């Protein structure tokens, strides 16, 4: 599975400016709604499901990265949105630092294997310091898409 298999290009936000974790999650889910991936009437329940998941433990995994995720019946396949924020968002991360890179993942409940493979793929790339460094420097959606393609092709070292 490659990042390009499930990251929705039009759901990439390179200049996220929100006051808190819920604002970030709402913006990411909203980006999926704006490009027609999720229905408007599912937006609030997806946000609620992700916030409920956050109550179990923060998906802020450290090093300025968070991977909020949920399973939801409104999607038929694994989808992801990405947001980058310069000022950072308090995500109650494991290391206490603000988050600057967010990957939001939504998958259908009947495809748990895809959900796990998506999380594994994202976390593998996010452990690569080159990937995170280049992602933080990305200015446009095209920059992010090029980086995802390079990561898919193992061209980041």
N, C-alpha and C positions, 0 to 999 in steps of 0.2 A: 504494500500500500504506500502510495506517495502523497505528499502534502497536496499536490495539485489535483489529486483524486477527490478531495473533500473540502479544501479551502475555496470559498466562493469569492472570485476576484472582485466583484462589486460590493462585497461586504468587508472591505479593508478600509480602515480609518487610520490615517497617518497623523492626525492632529487632534486626538481626543482631549477634550478639556471638560472634566466633570469634577464635582466636589467630593464624591465618595464611591465606594464599592458598588452600591446599588445603581448609581448613575452610570457607571462604566458598563455594568451588565445590561442595563436598559438600552444604552447606546448600541452595544453589540447586537442584542436581539433586534433592536430597531433597524439596524443595517441589513439584517437578514430579511426582515419584513419589507423594507424598502425595495429590495431587488426581487421580491415575489417568492422567496424560498419558504417563508412561513406566512400563514394567513394572519390578518390583523386581529381576528378574534382569538388567536392562540398566543399572542404576544404576552399578555399579562400572566397567563398560566405558566409559560416558559420561564419568565423572570421569577415568578414565585417558586417554581421548582428548583431553579439554580440558587436562589437565596436560601431555600430550605437545605440544599446540599451544603452551602457555605456554613450553616449553623453546626453541621457535623464536624467541621474542621475546614480551615481556610484552604482554598486552592492556590493561594499565593505560595509558590514552592521555593522562593528565595531567589537571590540574584536578580531582583527586579522583574520577576516573571510570575504570571498567574495563568492558570488553565481552568477557568470555571466551566462546568459541564453538567449535562443532564440527559436523561432519556425522556422523550416526549412523543406521544402518538401523532402529533401534527406533521412530523417529517417522515418521509418514506425511505430516506437514505441518510447516511452520516454527512453532516455539514458543519463547517467551521467559519467563524469570522475572526478577524485579527484587528486589534487596535494598538496604536503606539501613542504614548503620551509623554511629553517632555517634562511636565511638572510632577508627574507621578501621582499615584492613587494609593491611599492607605487601604491595604487588603488584609490586614492582620497577618501578614506573611510570617512564615516560620522564622526568618532571620530578622524580622522587625523592620525591614526596609520597604520603602514605597515601591509600587509596581510600575514599570514603564512599558512592558510588553504583555499583551493579553491575547490569548487564544481561547475563544469560546466555542465549545463543541456541543452539538445537539444530535442525538441519534434516536432512531426508532427503538421502542422497548423490546421488540422481537429480534433485534440484531446486536446482542451483547458482545459478540466477538468483534464486530466492526468497531464498536465503542472502545473496547480495550485496545485494539490495534491502532485506532486513531490517537488515543492518549499515549500509547507507547511511542508512536512515530513522532508526535510533537515533543514529548519529553526527551527522546533521544537527540533530536536536533537542538533542543534548548540547552542540553548539556555541553554542546559545542560552543566554546567561547567566541569563535569566529562568527558563527551564525548570529549569536546574540549581539555582538558588537556591530556587525553590518546591519542588523535589523534596527537597532537603536539609531543608526545614522540614516536610515531610509527616509526620503522626503516625499515620495509619491507612491501611488499604488503600483506603478510600473517597476519602481525600485524594489518593492516588496515581492512582486511576482517574479522578477528576475532572480532574486535571492532564493525564493522557494524552489524555483527550477534548478538553480545551482545545488541546493541542498538535496533535492530529489536525485540529482545526478552525481552525488558525492564529490562535488568540486570545491568544497570549503575546507578541506584539510582535517 
